[in-house]
């Protein structure tokens, strides 16, 4: 019992250090923690701080200073957050009002990323819902030059996608029509979830001299329906990060990383789509430039049900951040985006 009590108290000390350091950016001493009402003496707190330091959860930046959290300390703090700070009623109302004025998906994404940057005071990222299910309505294959063809894909929701291909073996108009018709037969009303299997079936049953073209056109069809290569992330609030430059030894690599869509997509790929929130801290991040940063990501649904796929949004900031408030804000905006897209899918 006494051991559990000591462990619980040390977690309270760690929580106090994180909370006060986030608020002040100043190392936290035992007297400041004792004044916060833990109900134990400064001497006991100093002993607890020594144990926490030995465990690698806090460190002393210089002699005679208080303690600051390590990335491991922040991780333990986040993992033991009992609850997230809910947004206040006025904040939630402001969020709902601001986002409800969106006129289309581009507008709601732009509004979401700006709002998230404003309420968290960090860099905000919102991924377009490119993984939603698309259903084929019409496929066209047009010759534009010898060996060059244009693939036009129209979905049931009116989206038009185009791809230009160079065929290994040029085909005449009759052969191109045969390729088109063969794929139409096998892939009529196919979706982004079934496109690959219907193309495989079409390839297996195609005439040998057309097989390569069926594969090429079928790959283009699949790419358009699945949105492959079209992932897009909108970023806002880089100035917030610049204002917090004191929290980084060198902020330039962080800013450079935020300009790379590949880096941002990799950040989101680390998130489990079944988790509504994911937090990576310091060295846990998959990119070296973010080794001093924290990333909080949320998942939103891109349709009315699970078949609609998912996309992500989040923030990037220093490890010294208000995690509870930031996580709550990310969750709230993700929930609104899910509701917005569900309504759009029903209309």
Beta strands, then each sheet from edge to edge (+ up, - down):
strand 1: 58-59
strand 2: 68-69
strand 3: 123-127
strand 4: 136-145
strand 5: 148-155
strand 6: 160-166
strand 7: 233-236
strand 8: 277-281
strand 9: 293-301
strand 10: 310-318
sheet 1: 1+ 2-
sheet 2: 7+ 3- 10+ 9- 8+
sheet 3: 4+ 5- 6+
end
